[in-house]
């Protein structure tokens, strides 16, 4: 996971919160087995200028 963190923010605290949120979304969708890695590089924009986002589907 790549994060852009504000210079004044606590990097470890932001990471823990983001990781916990993503793990929760994955668990809600039966994907507890998915590994999450902390990337050292910042997010990258795709060719179309957009960032990738995790957007959970609503349960029916």
C-alpha positions in Angstrom: 0.0 0.0 0.0 1.3 3.4 -0.9 0.4 6.4 1.1 1.0 10.1 0.8 1.4 11.3 4.4 1.4 15.0 5.5 4.8 16.1 6.8 3.3 17.0 10.2 1.5 13.6 10.6 2.9 10.6 12.5 3.8 8.2 9.7 3.5 5.0 11.8 0.1 6.0 13.2 -1.2 6.9 9.7 0.0 3.6 8.4 -1.6 1.6 11.2 -4.9 3.3 10.7 -4.9 2.8 6.9 -3.8 -0.8 7.3 -6.5 -1.5 9.8 -9.2 0.1 7.6 -8.1 -1.9 4.6 -7.9 -5.1 6.5 -11.5 -4.5 7.7 -12.7 -3.9 4.1 -10.9 -7.1 3.0 -12.4 -9.1 5.9 -15.9 -7.9 5.1 -15.5 -9.2 1.6 -14.0 -12.6 2.6 -10.5 -11.6 1.6 -8.6 -12.0 5.0 -5.9 -14.0 3.1 -4.8 -11.0 1.1 -1.3 -9.7 2.1 -0.8 -6.0 2.6 2.7 -4.5 2.2 3.9 -1.1 3.2 5.5 0.5 0.2 8.3 3.0 0.5 7.4 5.0 -2.6 4.5 7.4 -2.8 1.3 6.7 -4.8 1.6 7.0 -8.6 -0.9 8.3 -11.1 -1.9 6.0 -13.9 -1.6 7.0 -17.6 -5.0 8.6 -17.3 -3.8 10.8 -14.4 -5.9 8.9 -11.8 -4.9 7.1 -8.6 -6.1 3.6 -7.9 -8.5 3.4 -5.0 -10.0 0.6 -3.0 -13.7 0.9 -3.4 -15.6 -1.9 -1.6 -18.9 -3.1 -3.1 -22.0 -2.9 -1.0 -23.4 -6.2 0.2 -26.7 -7.1 -1.4 
